[in-house]
């Protein structure tokens, strides 16, 4: 191989891919002790957090009205698209790392680091904000005595910092970090108990709503709302008064309001991705992870749908406030039920806190194990828990909760989560059209090895013929490709997926910042919109024309490439909606990340050391290549090890 120049060598370092060939399911330092039910409880608990007690009232009052049930349905469908992509990768690569690992084996090291670094940010802010919310809720039950003491003796008067240091939130985070350091099995039991209580409380709310609810609350007339608006504004006459509560009925703010509510409700389903970080701690991961993700999203949708329906039936949507459930029970004369709701709210916050804290040390552990972060984070305890990563995550989250005003930082969580969703969907698209997806090799025998060698030679010959035939790109090859995937079709799909992402960005920016021009039917905006939409559809159809790999795993995303493409569109569109201040803060966070990566990670990358062991230059490591069968003849002891994707399960107890 010719030596590559410094620039090319540097670029190859950035795009090298993680090769997990030879890594079996048992090659893990972590304790494999979680059941499918543990995963389901973890997914439901982290997703079905305090939002169900707060978000439903805010969205119903200001955006959707009673049609909030439709908003949750639309949001659930958008979330399921991302969830299915996670589920397929969970079946293909059941290892710790979630979206970070999936990006590493498919796209390359730099994008993997960006994904992991943003997931760290999302989980840190999520843990800190939920801890402060838990503290605030508990303080409300005590008549705000705790906050009054802190404001009196520990008041902070600096911009960007919290009004007072939250010692109680710090105590909660450190307590949870200690629990997670002790062992994952004990944490799973605590999570199941709190999740069960939360589900029971929500069932009580739903049954109460349908018993005490009034269907007329879904049929409020516009005239009544106009009169109410006039009274609220102290107008002497009802003429020329416009209702501030919409037009009444099931969709008082129209279908546009329902869609706006769906965009807000989408974030209520964030949290299921924590299941994907348990790949090395769950029994039978290739079936348990897809099942846990899909079923937890279904359970959460049913809970959100039922609670929002019950809430808007019990009480007119325009009367809802930031604590809707206690207010609704007061409205129907069941005042004492608010204590049941308070208990459920604390349990929901507890499971949400665990769901935010649980995946954070596992992302740190996976990145440190690959050499991209500091090596001490990859150490585990005698109980097979990532203790150093857990304690580090706890200390960082505790400092954030102790000092910072998290309201301004919460939107940064969305960037990390939506970027991860987009990249996982992109990876599914790229992966499905690769020419070869390797699988776990059978146990070694001389006859099978000889047969594999002869088959490998014929496969190489056929591959060389295809390369000669398809050396030159042509429009005919794009529209009518070969029946089986080749290197050229895989490269074509990678290019088309990149083009698709650029078109989605352009379309999202156009519809967000030029919506007034589109609404006014200005010719240039309509023409540009038509170009983007047509190009988007044509690109998807061209991807659909390419041959897919026929290798089967326990779970596969249906309707490829349409479903992952729609997932990319939804996620990028929501990212564009975030304000400029959020992106500025995000750029500072990314600058710190790039400093760590280029100063430490790129030099200590495990894949970099592997490639240097094979070749003195920094060559690209593709995680999508099969072992050479001839090598297996020389190394029979490795013949039973898994290649890049692990198609069969083996479980072990700690």
N, C-alpha and C positions, 0 to 999 in steps of 0.2 A: 504493500500500500504506500502510495506517495505521501510524504509528509505534508501536512496542511499548514497554511500560513497562520499567523497569530489571530487574525480577525476571524477566519473560518473556524479555527479551533475554539475561539471564544463563543461563537454563535452555536456551535455544536454542543458546547457545555450547557447552554441555556435551553436547548431543545431535547437533551438526552432524556430518555424515558426509563421509568423504573421497570426493571426486569424481575418478576417474581417467580421465574422458572426455578424449579427445585425446591420451592418453599411449600411444604405441606401444611395442612391445617394444624398439625401438632407442633409446628415450628413456631411456638409463641411462648413468651415469658408470662403471659397473663393467665388468669384462672378461668377455665371454661366451665362455668357453673350456672349460667342463666338459662331459663326455660323460655319457651315461646310465650307463655303467659307473663313472664317477667318483662319481656320485650313489649308486649301489648300494653301492660300497665305503665311502662316507661314512656311509650309513645303517647298514650292518652293523657297521662299526668302532665307531661311537658307541654303538650299542645292545648289541652283543655284547662288553661290557667285562669287567672283572675279576669281575663277578657270577657268570659261568659257572664260575669257578675257586673261588669262596668260597660263594656263595649256595646252590648245590645241596646242599652238605653240611649247612648250618645248617637249611634247611627240611626236608630228609629226616629229620634226627635228631629235631627237636623238634616238627614239625607234621604232616608228610604220610607219612613212611616211603617205601616203594617207590612209593606212589601219587603221588609228586611229578611223575611224567610226566603224570598227569591234571591236577594243579595247573597245570603249565605250559600244558597245552592250554586250560584255562579262562581263564587269564591272557592267553594269546595271542588268544583270541576277543574278550575285553574290549578288548584293545589294538587289534585290527583295526578295531573299531567306530570308535575315535578316528582311526585311521590312514586309514580310508576318507573320513571327513569332511575331513581335511587334504588328501587326494588330490583331492577335488572342488574345493576352493578353489584348490589348486595349478593345476588346469586352467582355472579361471575367472579368477583374478587372479595370473598368473605374475610377481609383482613381489616385491622384497625386503621382508621384514617378518613373514612367518609369521603366527601367530595375532594379533599386534598389527594387522597390515594387514587381515586378514579381519574382525576386530571393528570396525575403523574404517569400512570401507565398508558395514557392515551394521547395527551397533548404535549407534555414535556415538563421539565423541571421548573422553569421560570413561572409558567402559569400555575403549576402546582403550589409553588411557594406563595404566589399572590393569593390563591384560594385559601390556603391554610392560614396565612397571616390575617386575612379578613375574617375568617371563621373565628380566630382567636379574639379579635376585636368584638365581633358580634356576641360571643359567649360571655366575655368579660363584662360588657355593658349590660347584657341581659341578666347575668347573675347579680350585678350590683343594683340595677333598677328594681328587680323583683324583691331583693332583700330590703330595700328602702320601702317598697310598697307593703311588704309584710309588717315592717316596723310601724308604718303609718296606720295600717288597718288595726293593729293591736292597740296603738295609741288612741284611736277613735273609740275603741271599746272601753278604754279607761278614762274617757273624758278629756283627752289631749293633755294629760298631766305630764307625760314624759317629754313631749315637745316643749312645753312651757318651761320645764326645768332646764333643758338644753339651751333654749333661747335666752334664758336669764343668765346662765353662768358660762356658756360656751359659744356665744354668738360670733359669727364670722362675717366680716363686712368687706369681702373682696369679690369683684366681678368674676364670674365663671366658677366660683366655689359654692358649696351648699350654704344654706342659711345657718345651719349649725351642724357639727359633726354628729353622725348617727352611730353612737356606740352600740346600740341594740342590733343594727344591721351588721356591724362588724362581728359581733358575737355570733349571730346566726350563720354567717358565711364560714367563720372559723370552726364552728361546731359541725357544719355540714362537711367541710374539708376533712376534719378528723374522722367523721363517719365513713366517707369515701376512701380514706387512706386505710381504714381498718379492714375493709373488704367489700367487694361488689355485691356479694350475696346478702350481707346484712343490709346494705343500702337498698337492695331490691325489695326486701321484706317491708322496710319502712315505707317505701314508695307505694307498694301495693295496698297497704293499710290506708294511707291518706287518699289514694285514688279511689278506693272503694267508698270511703265516706263522702268524697266529692260527688261521685256518681249517684249515691243514694239521695243526697241533698237536691241534686238537679232533677232526679225523678220526682221527688216531693214537689218541687217547683212546677214541673210540667203537669202533674196530676192536679195540683191546686189551681193552676191556670185554666185547665179545661173544666174544672168543677165550678169555679167562681167567675169564669170569663163571660164576656158579653160580646156576641158577634156584631152588635151595632158599633163597636169600637173600630171595626174595619170598614164601616159605611158612613163615616162622619161627612156631612154635606159641606160644600164650599161656603154656602150662605152662613152656616153656623160659625165657621172659622173666620169669616169676614167680620161678623158681629163680635166675636171674641177678640179679634185684632183691634177693633175700634175701642173696645173697653180697655184693653191693655195699654193702648196709646193715648187714652183719655180724649178720643175724638168726639166732638159734639155732634157730628153727622156721620152716617154710614156711607155716604156717597163718596166715590173716588177713593175708597179704602181698599187696599190690596192685602190679601191674607198673607201673614208672615209664616203660616203653618202649611202652605201649599194649597192644593185645590180639593183636598179631602179624598175620600174613597180609599181603595186598597193601595194605590200608588199616588199619594198626594203631591209628590215632587216629580211625577212623571217617570218614564223609563230611564231618563238620564240620571235622575236621582237614585234610582235603583242600582244603576251601574256604578255611580260614585260610591254608594254604600258597599258594593261588592269589592271595589278597590281597597276600601278600608278593612272590610271583613277578611280579605285575603291574608292579612298579617295575623289574624286569629288562628290560622292553621299552621303557622310557623312553629316548629318544634319537633316534628316527626323525624327530622334528619338525625336526631340524636341516636335513633335506633341503628343507623348505618355505622356508628362508631363502635358497635359492640361485636364486630365480626370475629374477634379472637376470644370473646368471653361467653358466647352463646353456644349451646349444643345445636348441632344440625343447622349451621348458619345459613346455608344456601336455600333452605326452605323457611326457616324461622324469620329471617330478616324481611323478605318480600311479604310474607303473611302479616308480620307485625306492622309494617308501614301501611299497607292497604287497609287492613281492618281497623287500625287506630284512626286513620282519616275518616273512615265510615262511621265509627262510633262518635267521633268529635262532631261530624256534620249532623248526625241525629240529635246530639245534645244541643248544639247551637240552634238548630231548626226548631226543636221542641221548646226550648227556653224562650226564644224570641217570639214564637207564636203565642205561648202562654202569657208572656209579659204584655204584648200588645192587645191581647184579649181581655186581660184583667183591668187595664188602665189605658185611657186615650194616649196616643203616642206623643201628643204635644205637652203632656204633663210630666213626662219622664225626665229624670235628672241624672247626675253622675252616679248616684246609688239607686238604680231603678228597682231592684227586687224588694228591698225593705219598704220603699215608697209604695210599690204596688200592693204589698200585703197590708199596709196601713190603709190604702184606698179601699180595699174590699173588706176591711174590718177584721183582718187576721194579724193584728199588730205583733203579738208574741212570736210569730213565725220568723221575725227578723233575726232572732237569736240563732235559729237553725241556719238561716242564710249566712250569718256571720261565721258560724263554725265551718260551713262548707267553703266560704271564701278563704279562710285561713288554711284549710286543707289544700285548696286549689293553689294558693300561693306557695305552699310547702312543696307540692309536687312540681310546680313550675320552676321553683328555685333549684330543686334537685335535677330537673331536666336541663336547666341551663348550665349547672355546675358539672354534671356527669360527663358530657362530651369534651369539655375544655381540656382536662388533663390528657385525654386520649389523643386529641389532635397534637398537643405538645409532645407527647410520648412518640407518636408516629413520625413527626418531623425531626425530633432529636435522634430517633433510631436510624433515620435516613441520612443523618449528618447535617441537615439544614439548620438545626438549632443546637444549642449547647448540649453536650453529651450527657451531663448529669441528669437531665430531664428524662432520659431513657432508662434509668435504674428502677428496679421494682423491689418490693419488700418480700419478706419470707412468705407472706400470704398472697403473693402474686398480684399485687396491686401497684399501679404506677405512682408510688408514694411521693417521690420528689416533684413530679409534674403536678400532682394533686395539691400538695402544700404550696407550691409556687403559684398555681392558679388561685388558690384561696387567698394568699397574701395580696396578690395584685387586685383581685376583685374586692377584697376588704378595704384596701386603700381607696379605690374608686368610690365605694359606697360611703366611706368615712368623710371624704373631703369634697367631692365634686358634685356640681349641679348636673344631674344626669338627664334632665328634660331636654337640654340642648344637644345631647349626644345620642339620644335614643334613635334618631333617624339614621345614624351611622350603622346601627345594627342592620337596617334594611339593606344597605349596600352590600355588606358581606353575605347576607343570606341570599339575596336575589342574584348576586354574582355567582355564588355556588350553584344555585338552581340552574342558571343559564349554562354554566360550564358542564354540568352533569348531563343536561339534555344534549349539548353539543358533542360530548364524548360518546353518547349512545349513537348519535348519527354517524360519527366517524367510525366507530367500532363495528357497527353492523355491516359495513361495506369493505372491511379488510379482507385480503385474499386468503388468509389463514388464521384461524383461531385455534391455538393449541389446547390440548386437553391432557388429563392425567394418563400417563403411560401405564400399560399393564406390567405385571411382574416379569422380570427378565427370564428369558429362555433362549438358548442358542438358535433354535428354529425360528422363533418370532423375531429375533434380532436380524437374522439373515434375510427374512422376508421383508422386514422394515427397511433394511438397507437397499434391497432391490427396488422396493416401492419408492424409496427416497430418490434413487437414481432416475427412475422413470419420471417422477414428479419434477425433478430438476430439469430433465430434458424437455418436458412439456412446458415448464415455465420459461425456458430459454426460447422455445419456439414462439410462445405468446409474446415475449418481449420483442423478438425480431419482427413479428407481424404487427405489433402495436407500437412500434418505436416512435412513429410520427403521429401526433395528435391530429384528429380530423373531426369535422362536424358529424360525419356519418358514425364515427365511433362513439360520439357523445349521445346521439339520439338512438342508435341501435348498437349498444355495446355487446360484448360477449355474454354468453349465458352463465358463465362462472366468474367470480370476482378475480381481478388481476391487480398487479401493482399500478397499472395505468388507471383502472377504474377507481381504485382506492385513492390515488392522487387527485383524480377528477372530483371525487366526492369531497375530499378535504378542501379543495379550492372552492367548490360550490357552497360548502358550509360556511367558510370564511366570508364569501360574498353575501350569503344569507344574513349573517350577523351584521354586516355593514348596511345592508338594505333595511334591516329592522331598526338599527340605530337612526338612520335617516328618516324612516317612516315615523318613528316615535317622536323625534325632534320636531318634525313638520306638524304632526297632529297636536303636539303640546304647545308649541310657541307660535304657530301660524293658524290656530284654530279659528280666529276671527276672520281671517282672509278666506278660509275654506267655507265658513258659515255664510259669508257675503258672496260666495260663488265667484270670487275673483279668478280670472282665467288662468293666470300663472300658477296659482296654488292648486287649482283643480287639475291642471295638466301635470304638475309635479307629483301630486298625490296619485294620479292614474299611472304615471311611470313607475313609481315605487311599488304600488300594489301589483301591477302587471309583472314587474321584474321579480317580486317576491313569489308570486304564484308560479311563474315559469321556472324559477330556480328550484322550487320544491318538486315540480314535475320532472325536471331533469335529474334530480337526485333519485326520485322514485324509479326512473328508467334504469338506473345502474343495478347490477346484480348484487344481491345480499349474500352474505355467508350463511350457510345452512346449518352451522353448528348450533345445537340446542342446549339450553340450560334450564334450570328449574323454573325460572320465570323470565319472560321476555315482554318488552313493551309492545302492545298492539299498535297497528296503524302507523308503522314507521314508513316514511319520514314525517307524516303529517302531524302526529301528536307531539313529538319532540320540537318540531318547528313552531307550533303554536305556543308551547311552553316557553321557548326562547323569546317569542314576541311579547307574551304577557310579562315576563320578568324584566326584560329590557325597558318596556314601556313604563313599568312601575318605577324603575331606577331613574328614568328621565324626569319623573314627576317630583323628585326630591329637590329641595331648594339649593341655591348656590352656596350658602354658608356650610351646608352639610358636605358638599363636594370639596370645599376648601379645607375643612377639618380632615376629610378623608385623604387629601393629598399629603398632609403632614404625617399622617399615620403611615402612608405608603412610603414616604421618604425615609422614615425610620426603618421600615421593613427592608427596603432596598439596601440601606447601609449595612444591616445585619447580614443580608444574603451575600452581597459582594465582598464584604470584609471577612465573613466567616463561612457561610453556607456553601458557596461555590467551591471553596478550597477543601472542605471536609465532607463533601457529598459522598455517600457510600457508592453511588453509581459512578461517580468520577473515579474513585479508587478501583472499582471493578474494571472499568474501561481501560484505565492505565495499566492494569495487570495484564490485559489482553493485547493492548496496543499502546505504544508510547505516545501517540497522539490522543487528543480528547475526542474520541469518536462517539457518534450518537448510539445510545443504547435503546433499541426498540423492544418494548415489552410485549410485542405482538408477534414474535417469531417463534417457530417451533424448534425443538432441539433437532440437531442432525442425528438421524438414526445410526449413522456410523459411529458417532461418539458414544452411543449407548453400548456398543459392542465392547468398547474399551473400558467402559465404566459400568459394569452390570449392577453394582451396588446402588447406583442412582436411578436404575431403570424404573423403579416404582414411585419415583417422586413426581409431584405435580409440576406441570408446565405453567405457562403464564396464567391461565384461568383454571380454577380448581373445580372440576366437574362432579366429583364425588365427595361425600362427606365422611369424615372420621371424627369422632368426638372423644374427648378425654376429660376426666374429672380431676380437680385439683385436690 
